[in-house]
Amino acid sequence: MPERLANRIKERRTELGLTQAELAEKVGVTRKTVNTVENGVFTPSATLAIKLAAALGLSVEQLFWIEP
Amino acid sequence: MDQQLRTIIFFLAGIAAALILVAIFKWRVRKMPMSVAEKAEYLSRRRARMLPFLAVIFLTQQASYFTQSSATAVRAVDTVKISAWLVLSVIIVAALATKGFWLETKEVRELVDDENTRANRLEGMRWGFLFAMGAGVVIYFLTMFEPVSAREAVHITMSAGIVAALVRWGVLERRAHA
């Protein structure tokens, strides 16, 4: 069974009142990339994961976790 | 006029036509006041829409190439068709291998080829490579029964690789934008 990288980006982003486009601009990617990471379609690099976590004020471990 | 010289002239004419189209597109975009992020998003969406169309246009060119008889002498119109196909192939391969949008600013180019796009583009290139190899195997097998000219073999191999790469990249981009 393949493992999946789950995240709470949408939840945290909504808490902070950010749109996907605003978060994307903060981390220097397009909205499309944020959308695919948020929906678990695309696994981000360590660099992007750290940038996303920093932009959302969480640690990487709080933002991402592995789901069996 | 010498056939080789004519081919070179048609090839250059094709490049000039492509540059004119790019200039028109750039002029249209310049009229829209947009931030770097908005422009990258606009171009990214436009690319996602265009990739499948580009694959169709590319495929239709193959149809016109293979409907001409190889037994007859090459006419000027055939030289134009082949030159157009060659120019389009070079542009598509260059766009696949680099970030594309060569006339945009560095910031826009970086953003429009962000992490997800890069992954999709590389996946498209992987498919292109596999399909080109597959086409090579099929042609090699076919030559045991039917003679295939070197030009036809190269044409089919390149076309299979380019179309597969375009379609795969297009599908992934459209899915990402959904």
gemmi code that builds the backbone of each chain (N, CA, C; Angstrom):
import gemmi

chains = {
    "A": [
        ("MET", (0.860, -1.208, 0.000), (0.000, 0.000, 0.000), (0.890, 1.250, 0.000)),
        ("PRO", (0.761, 2.140, -1.004), (1.631, 3.317, -1.040), (1.278, 4.334, 0.052)),
        ("GLU", (2.318, 4.977, 0.583), (2.084, 5.993, 1.615), (1.731, 7.325, 0.939)),
        ("ARG", (0.998, 8.156, 1.642), (0.549, 9.433, 1.079), (0.956, 10.563, 2.013)),
        ("LEU", (1.383, 11.657, 1.408), (1.761, 12.816, 2.211), (0.511, 13.686, 2.420)),
        ("ALA", (-0.031, 13.611, 3.630), (-1.219, 14.418, 3.932), (-0.787, 15.785, 4.477)),
        ("ASN", (-1.697, 16.736, 4.442), (-1.339, 18.072, 4.938), (-2.565, 18.810, 5.457)),
        ("ARG", (-2.297, 19.867, 6.218), (-3.408, 20.713, 6.672), (-3.263, 22.139, 6.130)),
        ("ILE", (-2.817, 22.229, 4.880), (-2.597, 23.547, 4.271), (-3.916, 24.316, 4.151)),
        ("LYS", (-4.931, 23.647, 3.629), (-6.213, 24.335, 3.400), (-6.788, 24.867, 4.713)),
        ("GLU", (-6.742, 23.980, 5.731), (-7.288, 24.337, 7.043), (-6.574, 25.580, 7.603)),
        ("ARG", (-5.250, 25.543, 7.565), (-4.437, 26.630, 8.119), (-4.584, 27.909, 7.270)),
        ("ARG", (-4.604, 27.713, 5.968), (-4.732, 28.838, 5.040), (-6.057, 29.568, 5.281)),
        ("THR", (-7.115, 28.799, 5.479), (-8.435, 29.385, 5.737), (-8.441, 30.132, 7.071)),
        ("GLU", (-7.773, 29.523, 8.064), (-7.672, 30.182, 9.383), (-7.035, 31.566, 9.262)),
        ("LEU", (-6.009, 31.639, 8.424), (-5.274, 32.895, 8.259), (-5.940, 33.834, 7.248)),
        ("GLY", (-7.005, 33.371, 6.623), (-7.744, 34.192, 5.653), (-6.986, 34.423, 4.359)),
        ("LEU", (-6.201, 33.432, 3.971), (-5.414, 33.565, 2.740), (-6.069, 32.784, 1.606)),
        ("THR", (-5.965, 33.310, 0.397), (-6.407, 32.553, -0.782), (-5.209, 31.732, -1.281)),
        ("GLN", (-5.491, 30.796, -2.157), (-4.390, 30.000, -2.739), (-3.401, 30.912, -3.465)),
        ("ALA", (-3.936, 31.895, -4.158), (-3.073, 32.812, -4.925), (-2.172, 33.628, -4.001)),
        ("GLU", (-2.739, 34.075, -2.871), (-1.937, 34.866, -1.913), (-0.839, 34.018, -1.292)),
        ("LEU", (-1.186, 32.782, -0.929), (-0.170, 31.885, -0.357), (0.903, 31.580, -1.399)),
        ("ALA", (0.457, 31.364, -2.631), (1.404, 31.080, -3.718), (2.388, 32.227, -3.899)),
        ("GLU", (1.893, 33.449, -3.827), (2.754, 34.629, -3.997), (3.758, 34.726, -2.847)),
        ("LYS", (3.306, 34.358, -1.639), (4.192, 34.404, -0.470), (5.369, 33.448, -0.605)),
        ("VAL", (5.110, 32.255, -1.170), (6.173, 31.246, -1.254), (6.861, 31.224, -2.617)),
        ("GLY", (6.396, 32.062, -3.535), (7.070, 32.181, -4.832), (6.803, 31.053, -5.807)),
        ("VAL", (5.548, 30.581, -5.795), (5.132, 29.582, -6.803), (3.802, 30.043, -7.401)),
        ("THR", (3.278, 29.282, -8.371), (1.978, 29.643, -8.934), (0.860, 29.028, -8.079)),
        ("ARG", (-0.342, 29.536, -8.274), (-1.505, 29.021, -7.536), (-1.701, 27.527, -7.802)),
        ("LYS", (-1.381, 27.138, -9.037), (-1.517, 25.742, -9.449), (-0.712, 24.803, -8.545)),
        ("THR", (0.502, 25.213, -8.208), (1.361, 24.374, -7.369), (0.780, 24.251, -5.966)),
        ("VAL", (0.301, 25.379, -5.422), (-0.318, 25.331, -4.091), (-1.544, 24.421, -4.131)),
        ("ASN", (-2.337, 24.553, -5.188), (-3.544, 23.735, -5.349), (-3.206, 22.241, -5.372)),
        ("THR", (-2.171, 21.865, -6.128), (-1.837, 20.437, -6.242), (-1.240, 19.886, -4.943)),
        ("VAL", (-0.464, 20.726, -4.244), (0.097, 20.275, -2.958), (-1.041, 20.121, -1.949)),
        ("GLU", (-1.917, 21.116, -1.912), (-3.050, 21.121, -0.974), (-3.939, 19.885, -1.155)),
        ("ASN", (-4.146, 19.506, -2.418), (-5.016, 18.361, -2.706), (-4.277, 17.021, -2.680)),
        ("GLY", (-3.003, 17.041, -2.347), (-2.230, 15.805, -2.252), (-1.884, 15.196, -3.597)),
        ("VAL", (-2.046, 15.962, -4.680), (-1.739, 15.461, -6.028), (-0.230, 15.495, -6.271)),
        ("PHE", (0.406, 16.522, -5.709), (1.835, 16.732, -5.939), (2.584, 16.756, -4.604)),
        ("THR", (3.667, 15.980, -4.526), (4.493, 15.964, -3.317), (5.561, 17.049, -3.444)),
        ("PRO", (5.546, 18.045, -2.554), (6.506, 19.151, -2.706), (7.919, 18.751, -2.300)),
        ("SER", (8.885, 19.529, -2.772), (10.268, 19.306, -2.358), (10.407, 19.780, -0.908)),
        ("ALA", (11.534, 19.424, -0.282), (11.773, 19.859, 1.099), (11.794, 21.388, 1.168)),
        ("THR", (12.381, 22.014, 0.155), (12.463, 23.487, 0.124), (11.068, 24.108, 0.142)),
        ("LEU", (10.197, 23.610, -0.733), (8.844, 24.177, -0.809), (8.052, 23.882, 0.464)),
        ("ALA", (8.258, 22.678, 1.022), (7.550, 22.312, 2.262), (7.946, 23.266, 3.391)),
        ("ILE", (9.230, 23.578, 3.473), (9.709, 24.507, 4.518), (9.137, 25.911, 4.286)),
        ("LYS", (9.117, 26.351, 3.025), (8.577, 27.676, 2.699), (7.088, 27.753, 3.037)),
        ("LEU", (6.352, 26.692, 2.709), (4.916, 26.667, 2.997), (4.671, 26.701, 4.504)),
        ("ALA", (5.452, 25.902, 5.222), (5.293, 25.851, 6.678), (5.593, 27.218, 7.294)),
        ("ALA", (6.645, 27.858, 6.803), (7.016, 29.183, 7.331), (5.928, 30.213, 7.016)),
        ("ALA", (5.390, 30.164, 5.822), (4.354, 31.120, 5.420), (3.070, 30.928, 6.221)),
        ("LEU", (2.834, 29.696, 6.654), (1.605, 29.406, 7.395), (1.836, 29.379, 8.914)),
        ("GLY", (3.071, 29.677, 9.330), (3.398, 29.786, 10.757), (3.340, 28.471, 11.494)),
        ("LEU", (3.702, 27.400, 10.824), (3.731, 26.077, 11.459), (5.073, 25.417, 11.162)),
        ("SER", (5.366, 24.331, 11.884), (6.567, 23.563, 11.528), (6.182, 22.603, 10.403)),
        ("VAL", (7.183, 22.091, 9.715), (6.906, 21.166, 8.606), (6.149, 19.941, 9.115)),
        ("GLU", (6.526, 19.471, 10.310), (5.883, 18.273, 10.882), (4.415, 18.537, 11.218)),
        ("GLN", (4.127, 19.789, 11.573), (2.723, 20.122, 11.890), (1.884, 20.256, 10.611)),
        ("LEU", (2.561, 20.673, 9.561), (1.840, 20.920, 8.300), (1.681, 19.642, 7.457)),
        ("PHE", (2.706, 18.808, 7.499), (2.683, 17.568, 6.692), (2.870, 16.344, 7.574)),
        ("TRP", (2.239, 15.277, 7.205), (2.464, 13.990, 7.857), (2.191, 12.868, 6.862)),
        ("ILE", (2.742, 11.698, 7.179), (2.582, 10.572, 6.254), (1.399, 9.714, 6.682)),
        ("GLU", (0.527, 9.478, 5.719), (-0.639, 8.626, 5.968), (-0.428, 7.277, 5.303)),
        ("PRO", (-0.588, 6.196, 6.047), (-0.371, 4.876, 5.422), (-1.501, 4.527, 4.436)),
    ],
    "B": [
        ("MET", (15.840, 27.376, -58.968), (16.646, 27.578, -57.765), (17.062, 26.214, -57.192)),
        ("ASP", (18.225, 26.173, -56.646), (18.733, 24.935, -56.074), (17.820, 24.445, -54.933)),
        ("GLN", (17.577, 23.138, -54.907), (16.664, 22.562, -53.927), (17.091, 22.835, -52.471)),
        ("GLN", (18.389, 22.705, -52.200), (18.891, 22.909, -50.824), (18.690, 24.352, -50.372)),
        ("LEU", (18.987, 25.275, -51.290), (18.834, 26.695, -50.973), (17.373, 27.020, -50.690)),
        ("ARG", (16.496, 26.420, -51.502), (15.066, 26.639, -51.330), (14.610, 26.119, -49.955)),
        ("THR", (15.123, 24.954, -49.561), (14.764, 24.382, -48.258), (15.196, 25.324, -47.133)),
        ("ILE", (16.414, 25.845, -47.230), (16.927, 26.756, -46.196), (16.061, 28.017, -46.118)),
        ("ILE", (15.688, 28.538, -47.298), (14.854, 29.754, -47.328), (13.500, 29.486, -46.664)),
        ("PHE", (12.888, 28.343, -46.983), (11.594, 28.010, -46.390), (11.722, 27.804, -44.877)),
        ("PHE", (12.829, 27.195, -44.464), (13.077, 26.955, -43.036), (13.169, 28.295, -42.301)),
        ("LEU", (13.924, 29.225, -42.872), (14.073, 30.556, -42.263), (12.755, 31.320, -42.277)),
        ("ALA", (11.990, 31.131, -43.358), (10.674, 31.782, -43.443), (9.759, 31.266, -42.343)),
        ("GLY", (9.860, 29.982, -42.050), (9.069, 29.372, -40.971), (9.425, 29.974, -39.620)),
        ("ILE", (10.728, 30.129, -39.381), (11.181, 30.722, -38.117), (10.687, 32.167, -38.014)),
        ("ALA", (10.770, 32.896, -39.124), (10.305, 34.293, -39.135), (8.815, 34.360, -38.829)),
        ("ALA", (8.036, 33.462, -39.411), (6.581, 33.442, -39.169), (6.296, 33.166, -37.701)),
        ("ALA", (7.048, 32.221, -37.119), (6.851, 31.884, -35.700), (7.196, 33.081, -34.821)),
        ("LEU", (8.271, 33.790, -35.157), (8.674, 34.966, -34.375), (7.630, 36.078, -34.452)),
        ("ILE", (7.016, 36.234, -35.634), (5.967, 37.249, -35.790), (4.769, 36.910, -34.893)),
        ("LEU", (4.405, 35.623, -34.856), (3.283, 35.195, -34.012), (3.580, 35.475, -32.540)),
        ("VAL", (4.815, 35.171, -32.131), (5.215, 35.402, -30.736), (5.161, 36.897, -30.420)),
        ("ALA", (5.634, 37.718, -31.358), (5.636, 39.173, -31.149), (4.209, 39.706, -30.997)),
        ("ILE", (3.278, 39.186, -31.824), (1.871, 39.611, -31.733), (1.306, 39.244, -30.366)),
        ("PHE", (1.595, 38.015, -29.921), (1.104, 37.542, -28.621), (1.662, 38.420, -27.499)),
        ("LYS", (2.949, 38.724, -27.569), (3.605, 39.529, -26.534), (3.019, 40.948, -26.502)),
        ("TRP", (2.737, 41.481, -27.661), (2.156, 42.823, -27.746), (0.776, 42.850, -27.098)),
        ("ARG", (0.001, 41.782, -27.312), (-1.340, 41.703, -26.725), (-1.275, 41.622, -25.199)),
        ("VAL", (-0.318, 40.780, -24.701), (-0.191, 40.584, -23.256), (0.301, 41.867, -22.582)),
        ("ARG", (1.171, 42.596, -23.271), (1.762, 43.810, -22.699), (0.684, 44.852, -22.378)),
        ("LYS", (-0.424, 44.812, -23.125), (-1.498, 45.777, -22.922), (-2.293, 45.499, -21.641)),
        ("MET", (-2.093, 44.298, -21.047), (-2.843, 43.959, -19.834), (-1.968, 44.260, -18.611)),
        ("PRO", (-2.402, 45.174, -17.724), (-1.597, 45.452, -16.537), (-1.719, 44.313, -15.518)),
        ("MET", (-0.625, 43.588, -15.298), (-0.666, 42.429, -14.412), (0.609, 42.371, -13.572)),
        ("SER", (0.499, 41.830, -12.351), (1.692, 41.604, -11.532), (2.406, 40.375, -12.084)),
        ("VAL", (3.609, 40.108, -11.579), (4.375, 38.945, -12.044), (3.596, 37.657, -11.791)),
        ("ALA", (3.006, 37.543, -10.590), (2.257, 36.329, -10.228), (1.037, 36.144, -11.134)),
        ("GLU", (0.335, 37.261, -11.385), (-0.865, 37.180, -12.242), (-0.484, 36.796, -13.672)),
        ("LYS", (0.605, 37.357, -14.122), (1.041, 37.062, -15.482), (1.456, 35.594, -15.614)),
        ("ALA", (2.185, 35.100, -14.592), (2.612, 33.697, -14.600), (1.393, 32.772, -14.605)),
        ("GLU", (0.399, 33.142, -13.805), (-0.832, 32.348, -13.729), (-1.556, 32.360, -15.087)),
        ("TYR", (-1.637, 33.544, -15.691), (-2.281, 33.699, -16.993), (-1.575, 32.855, -18.054)),
        ("LEU", (-0.243, 32.957, -18.073), (0.527, 32.209, -19.079), (0.442, 30.705, -18.840)),
        ("SER", (0.459, 30.334, -17.574), (0.385, 28.912, -17.219), (-0.946, 28.298, -17.663)),
        ("ARG", (-2.033, 29.039, -17.417), (-3.355, 28.560, -17.842), (-3.447, 28.486, -19.368)),
        ("ARG", (-2.894, 29.502, -19.992), (-2.924, 29.553, -21.453), (-2.129, 28.372, -22.039)),
        ("ARG", (-0.991, 28.068, -21.430), (-0.179, 26.946, -21.886), (-0.936, 25.625, -21.712)),
        ("ALA", (-1.607, 25.475, -20.570), (-2.364, 24.244, -20.317), (-3.447, 24.039, -21.375)),
        ("ARG", (-4.054, 25.157, -21.800), (-5.091, 25.069, -22.842), (-4.478, 24.775, -24.208)),
        ("MET", (-3.318, 25.343, -24.453), (-2.705, 25.260, -25.782), (-2.037, 23.919, -26.089)),
        ("LEU", (-1.509, 23.260, -25.060), (-0.715, 22.038, -25.306), (-1.465, 20.961, -26.102)),
        ("PRO", (-2.720, 20.628, -25.730), (-3.425, 19.616, -26.533), (-3.665, 20.082, -27.979)),
        ("PHE", (-3.965, 21.383, -28.161), (-4.176, 21.919, -29.514), (-2.892, 21.815, -30.339)),
        ("LEU", (-1.779, 22.099, -29.666), (-0.488, 22.024, -30.341), (-0.213, 20.585, -30.797)),
        ("ALA", (-0.594, 19.635, -29.947), (-0.407, 18.223, -30.295), (-1.243, 17.865, -31.524)),
        ("VAL", (-2.481, 18.399, -31.575), (-3.368, 18.132, -32.719), (-2.793, 18.755, -33.992)),
        ("ILE", (-2.350, 20.006, -33.888), (-1.765, 20.689, -35.057), (-0.554, 19.905, -35.559)),
        ("PHE", (0.257, 19.466, -34.610), (1.463, 18.714, -34.958), (1.096, 17.402, -35.668)),
        ("LEU", (0.054, 16.738, -35.143), (-0.375, 15.461, -35.745), (-0.932, 15.658, -37.154)),
        ("THR", (-1.683, 16.744, -37.359), (-2.256, 16.977, -38.688), (-1.151, 17.204, -39.730)),
        ("GLN", (-0.046, 17.779, -39.263), (1.083, 17.961, -40.182), (1.645, 16.605, -40.631)),
        ("GLN", (1.588, 15.618, -39.744), (2.086, 14.278, -40.091), (1.229, 13.683, -41.205)),
        ("ALA", (-0.099, 13.917, -41.085), (-1.018, 13.377, -42.083), (-0.666, 13.915, -43.468)),
        ("SER", (-0.396, 15.217, -43.538), (-0.078, 15.804, -44.840), (1.272, 15.292, -45.359)),
        ("TYR", (2.183, 14.973, -44.445), (3.492, 14.467, -44.866), (3.364, 13.053, -45.451)),
        ("PHE", (2.606, 12.201, -44.756), (2.536, 10.802, -45.180), (1.538, 10.554, -46.312)),
        ("THR", (0.731, 11.559, -46.668), (-0.172, 11.378, -47.804), (0.545, 11.665, -49.133)),
        ("GLN", (1.696, 12.341, -49.058), (2.428, 12.607, -50.295), (3.196, 11.350, -50.697)),
        ("SER", (3.273, 11.097, -51.976), (3.958, 9.910, -52.456), (5.466, 10.136, -52.459)),
        ("SER", (6.199, 9.170, -51.873), (7.654, 9.308, -51.818), (8.284, 9.011, -53.177)),
        ("ALA", (7.444, 8.402, -54.078), (7.987, 8.043, -55.394), (8.116, 9.267, -56.306)),
        ("THR", (7.217, 10.238, -56.097), (7.252, 11.428, -56.953), (8.329, 12.402, -56.470)),
        ("ALA", (8.703, 13.294, -57.361), (9.730, 14.284, -57.016), (9.194, 15.234, -55.950)),
        ("VAL", (10.086, 15.724, -55.102), (9.677, 16.638, -54.032), (9.299, 17.985, -54.647)),
        ("ARG", (8.041, 18.400, -54.389), (7.572, 19.684, -54.909), (7.869, 20.775, -53.887)),
        ("ALA", (7.768, 22.025, -54.357), (8.053, 23.162, -53.459), (7.114, 23.151, -52.259)),
        ("VAL", (5.843, 22.807, -52.523), (4.856, 22.803, -51.444), (5.209, 21.752, -50.367)),
        ("ASP", (5.785, 20.628, -50.810), (6.196, 19.602, -49.845), (7.372, 20.094, -49.009)),
        ("THR", (8.260, 20.830, -49.659), (9.405, 21.389, -48.937), (8.917, 22.349, -47.849)),
        ("VAL", (7.888, 23.131, -48.172), (7.319, 24.057, -47.188), (6.748, 23.280, -46.012)),
        ("LYS", (5.994, 22.216, -46.323), (5.369, 21.406, -45.272), (6.423, 20.806, -44.344)),
        ("ILE", (7.460, 20.222, -44.957), (8.508, 19.584, -44.160), (9.251, 20.637, -43.329)),
        ("SER", (9.502, 21.794, -43.939), (10.197, 22.864, -43.218), (9.359, 23.342, -42.036)),
        ("ALA", (8.050, 23.491, -42.271), (7.154, 23.938, -41.194), (7.162, 22.926, -40.056)),
        ("TRP", (7.117, 21.657, -40.423), (7.145, 20.594, -39.411), (8.457, 20.641, -38.622)),
        ("LEU", (9.551, 20.847, -39.334), (10.862, 20.884, -38.695), (10.978, 22.066, -37.739)),
        ("VAL", (10.492, 23.234, -38.185), (10.539, 24.439, -37.335), (9.705, 24.215, -36.072)),
        ("LEU", (8.485, 23.698, -36.271), (7.604, 23.457, -35.130), (8.233, 22.437, -34.174)),
        ("SER", (8.856, 21.396, -34.725), (9.505, 20.375, -33.899), (10.609, 20.986, -33.049)),
        ("VAL", (11.434, 21.809, -33.682), (12.559, 22.435, -32.966), (12.036, 23.331, -31.840)),
        ("ILE", (10.983, 24.109, -32.137), (10.420, 25.018, -31.129), (9.826, 24.219, -29.956)),
        ("ILE", (9.090, 23.150, -30.281), (8.456, 22.360, -29.220), (9.517, 21.680, -28.357)),
        ("VAL", (10.522, 21.097, -28.995), (11.584, 20.418, -28.225), (12.320, 21.436, -27.347)),
        ("ALA", (12.568, 22.630, -27.890), (13.243, 23.670, -27.101), (12.369, 24.093, -25.915)),
        ("ALA", (11.053, 24.201, -26.145), (10.139, 24.577, -25.056), (10.078, 23.480, -23.993)),
        ("LEU", (10.159, 22.225, -24.449), (10.136, 21.110, -23.507), (11.427, 21.051, -22.685)),
        ("ALA", (12.522, 21.345, -23.332), (13.822, 21.211, -22.670), (14.168, 22.424, -21.807)),
        ("THR", (13.565, 23.580, -22.125), (13.848, 24.780, -21.327), (12.556, 25.236, -20.663)),
        ("LYS", (12.553, 26.416, -20.106), (11.346, 26.894, -19.430), (10.303, 27.436, -20.402)),
        ("GLY", (10.701, 27.691, -21.637), (9.783, 28.301, -22.600), (9.594, 29.778, -22.289)),
        ("PHE", (8.641, 30.420, -22.948), (8.351, 31.853, -22.756), (9.631, 32.683, -22.783)),
        ("TRP", (10.393, 32.506, -23.823), (11.731, 33.099, -23.910), (11.731, 34.619, -23.924)),
        ("LEU", (10.630, 35.212, -24.345), (10.607, 36.663, -24.438), (10.072, 37.333, -23.167)),
        ("GLU", (9.736, 36.533, -22.164), (9.244, 37.100, -20.904), (10.418, 37.465, -19.995)),
        ("THR", (10.108, 38.187, -18.914), (11.173, 38.568, -17.978), (11.622, 37.335, -17.182)),
        ("LYS", (12.789, 37.445, -16.549), (13.349, 36.321, -15.794), (12.398, 35.895, -14.656)),
        ("GLU", (11.789, 36.887, -13.986), (10.896, 36.606, -12.853), (9.675, 35.790, -13.315)),
        ("VAL", (9.105, 36.218, -14.436), (7.923, 35.511, -14.960), (8.314, 34.097, -15.396)),
        ("ARG", (9.451, 33.986, -16.053), (9.908, 32.672, -16.538), (10.160, 31.723, -15.372)),
        ("GLU", (10.748, 32.233, -14.297), (11.019, 31.401, -13.112), (9.703, 30.907, -12.509)),
        ("LEU", (8.741, 31.832, -12.418), (7.475, 31.510, -11.764), (6.613, 30.580, -12.617)),
        ("VAL", (6.656, 30.783, -13.909), (5.824, 29.976, -14.801), (6.404, 28.559, -14.955)),
        ("ASP", (7.640, 28.393, -14.516), (8.253, 27.052, -14.514), (8.574, 26.670, -13.066)),
        ("ASP", (7.586, 26.774, -12.212), (7.815, 26.464, -10.797), (7.862, 24.948, -10.594)),
        ("GLU", (7.913, 24.565, -9.326), (8.178, 23.160, -8.987), (7.222, 22.157, -9.643)),
        ("ASN", (5.942, 22.455, -9.566), (4.945, 21.541, -10.126), (5.046, 21.476, -11.646)),
        ("THR", (5.234, 22.628, -12.280), (5.356, 22.673, -13.743), (6.576, 21.885, -14.196)),
        ("ARG", (7.674, 22.066, -13.454), (8.914, 21.358, -13.785), (8.693, 19.842, -13.721)),
        ("ALA", (8.022, 19.406, -12.661), (7.740, 17.971, -12.497), (6.875, 17.471, -13.659)),
        ("ASN", (5.852, 18.266, -14.026), (4.973, 17.872, -15.131), (5.724, 17.832, -16.458)),
        ("ARG", (6.568, 18.840, -16.653), (7.340, 18.928, -17.906), (8.290, 17.729, -18.026)),
        ("LEU", (8.948, 17.395, -16.922), (9.883, 16.264, -16.949), (9.151, 14.938, -17.152)),
        ("GLU", (7.957, 14.841, -16.579), (7.146, 13.634, -16.785), (6.747, 13.528, -18.265)),
        ("GLY", (6.407, 14.673, -18.851), (6.087, 14.713, -20.285), (7.288, 14.265, -21.112)),
        ("MET", (8.460, 14.747, -20.748), (9.667, 14.367, -21.490), (9.976, 12.878, -21.327)),
        ("ARG", (9.688, 12.347, -20.155), (9.897, 10.910, -19.919), (8.996, 10.091, -20.856)),
        ("TRP", (7.743, 10.504, -20.948), (6.805, 9.832, -21.851), (7.272, 9.969, -23.300)),
        ("GLY", (7.746, 11.156, -23.633), (8.240, 11.402, -24.991), (9.379, 10.472, -25.338)),
        ("PHE", (10.301, 10.319, -24.412), (11.442, 9.426, -24.632), (10.966, 7.985, -24.830)),
        ("LEU", (10.065, 7.536, -23.961), (9.586, 6.148, -24.048), (8.841, 5.894, -25.359)),
        ("PHE", (8.009, 6.851, -25.777), (7.271, 6.687, -27.031), (8.207, 6.736, -28.239)),
        ("ALA", (9.220, 7.584, -28.177), (10.187, 7.644, -29.281), (10.931, 6.316, -29.395)),
        ("MET", (11.309, 5.753, -28.249), (11.987, 4.454, -28.255), (11.049, 3.364, -28.776)),
        ("GLY", (9.800, 3.429, -28.341), (8.800, 2.461, -28.801), (8.623, 2.541, -30.309)),
        ("ALA", (8.555, 3.778, -30.813), (8.409, 3.977, -32.267), (9.630, 3.412, -32.986)),
        ("GLY", (10.809, 3.623, -32.395), (12.046, 3.081, -32.976), (11.991, 1.570, -33.089)),
        ("VAL", (11.513, 0.920, -32.042), (11.410, -0.552, -32.037), (10.437, -1.017, -33.119)),
        ("VAL", (9.275, -0.338, -33.196), (8.246, -0.713, -34.184), (8.792, -0.554, -35.610)),
        ("ILE", (9.473, 0.581, -35.857), (10.018, 0.826, -37.206), (11.076, -0.222, -37.548)),
        ("TYR", (11.917, -0.535, -36.572), (12.970, -1.535, -36.786), (12.343, -2.875, -37.197)),
        ("PHE", (11.252, -3.204, -36.509), (10.537, -4.451, -36.800), (9.912, -4.386, -38.196)),
        ("LEU", (9.310, -3.225, -38.513), (8.633, -3.055, -39.803), (9.597, -3.184, -40.988)),
        ("THR", (10.822, -2.729, -40.791), (11.787, -2.759, -41.902), (12.105, -4.191, -42.354)),
        ("MET", (11.752, -5.169, -41.516), (11.952, -6.569, -41.909), (10.986, -6.953, -43.028)),
        ("PHE", (9.852, -6.235, -43.106), (8.813, -6.576, -44.082), (8.612, -5.511, -45.150)),
        ("GLU", (8.866, -4.259, -44.771), (8.566, -3.128, -45.653), (9.719, -2.129, -45.606)),
        ("PRO", (10.219, -1.690, -46.740), (11.307, -0.707, -46.698), (10.806, 0.648, -46.163)),
        ("VAL", (11.566, 1.199, -45.239), (11.238, 2.517, -44.673), (12.449, 3.412, -44.876)),
        ("SER", (12.224, 4.580, -45.469), (13.358, 5.474, -45.717), (13.842, 6.090, -44.402)),
        ("ALA", (15.083, 6.547, -44.413), (15.670, 7.140, -43.200), (14.857, 8.349, -42.749)),
        ("ARG", (14.431, 9.167, -43.737), (13.657, 10.367, -43.393), (12.331, 9.989, -42.732)),
        ("GLU", (11.662, 8.980, -43.284), (10.385, 8.553, -42.698), (10.585, 8.024, -41.277)),
        ("ALA", (11.665, 7.239, -41.093), (11.937, 6.660, -39.775), (12.177, 7.762, -38.736)),
        ("VAL", (12.985, 8.739, -39.114), (13.276, 9.856, -38.197), (12.001, 10.651, -37.923)),
        ("HIS", (11.221, 10.871, -38.978), (9.972, 11.629, -38.866), (9.011, 10.953, -37.874)),
        ("ILE", (8.831, 9.652, -38.040), (7.893, 8.924, -37.167), (8.403, 8.918, -35.722)),
        ("THR", (9.703, 8.656, -35.549), (10.268, 8.588, -34.198), (10.129, 9.935, -33.481)),
        ("MET", (10.511, 10.999, -34.180), (10.406, 12.339, -33.575), (8.970, 12.685, -33.250)),
        ("SER", (8.077, 12.398, -34.209), (6.662, 12.748, -34.014), (6.072, 12.013, -32.820)),
        ("ALA", (6.380, 10.721, -32.711), (5.839, 9.929, -31.596), (6.312, 10.512, -30.264)),
        ("GLY", (7.577, 10.837, -30.194), (8.135, 11.385, -28.959), (7.540, 12.736, -28.615)),
        ("ILE", (7.460, 13.608, -29.593), (6.969, 14.974, -29.339), (5.486, 14.967, -28.971)),
        ("VAL", (4.690, 14.222, -29.727), (3.241, 14.192, -29.441), (2.981, 13.595, -28.053)),
        ("ALA", (3.675, 12.510, -27.725), (3.480, 11.888, -26.403), (3.850, 12.867, -25.291)),
        ("ALA", (4.964, 13.571, -25.475), (5.399, 14.532, -24.454), (4.389, 15.667, -24.299)),
        ("LEU", (3.898, 16.184, -25.428), (2.930, 17.283, -25.387), (1.625, 16.871, -24.711)),
        ("VAL", (1.134, 15.700, -25.105), (-0.147, 15.238, -24.559), (-0.023, 14.996, -23.053)),
        ("ARG", (1.038, 14.329, -22.645), (1.211, 14.029, -21.218), (1.362, 15.313, -20.394)),
        ("TRP", (2.190, 16.212, -20.894), (2.397, 17.492, -20.187), (1.078, 18.262, -20.116)),
        ("GLY", (0.358, 18.292, -21.229), (-0.919, 18.997, -21.289), (-1.928, 18.418, -20.302)),
        ("VAL", (-2.020, 17.104, -20.261), (-2.976, 16.459, -19.353), (-2.634, 16.803, -17.898)),
        ("LEU", (-1.349, 16.717, -17.558), (-0.936, 17.005, -16.180), (-1.181, 18.469, -15.807)),
        ("GLU", (-0.915, 19.377, -16.762), (-1.129, 20.801, -16.488), (-2.605, 21.117, -16.305)),
        ("ARG", (-3.437, 20.544, -17.165), (-4.878, 20.807, -17.061), (-5.426, 20.252, -15.751)),
        ("ARG", (-4.918, 19.072, -15.367), (-5.366, 18.466, -14.100), (-4.941, 19.347, -12.929)),
        ("ALA", (-3.728, 19.893, -13.018), (-3.226, 20.730, -11.921), (-4.019, 22.027, -11.800)),
        ("HIS", (-4.499, 22.537, -12.931), (-5.247, 23.800, -12.915), (-6.713, 23.605, -12.522)),
        ("ALA", (-7.160, 22.354, -12.531), (-8.592, 22.093, -12.284), (-9.010, 22.531, -10.871)),
    ],
}
model = gemmi.Model(1)
for chain_id, residues in chains.items():
    chain = gemmi.Chain(chain_id)
    for i, (resn, *xyz) in enumerate(residues, 1):
        res = gemmi.Residue()
        res.name, res.seqid = resn, gemmi.SeqId(i, " ")
        for name, pos in zip(("N", "CA", "C"), xyz):
            atom = gemmi.Atom()
            atom.name, atom.element = name, gemmi.Element(name[0])
            atom.pos, atom.b_iso = gemmi.Position(*pos), 0.0
            res.add_atom(atom)
        chain.add_residue(res)
    model.add_chain(chain)
structure = gemmi.Structure()
structure.add_model(model)
structure.setup_entities()
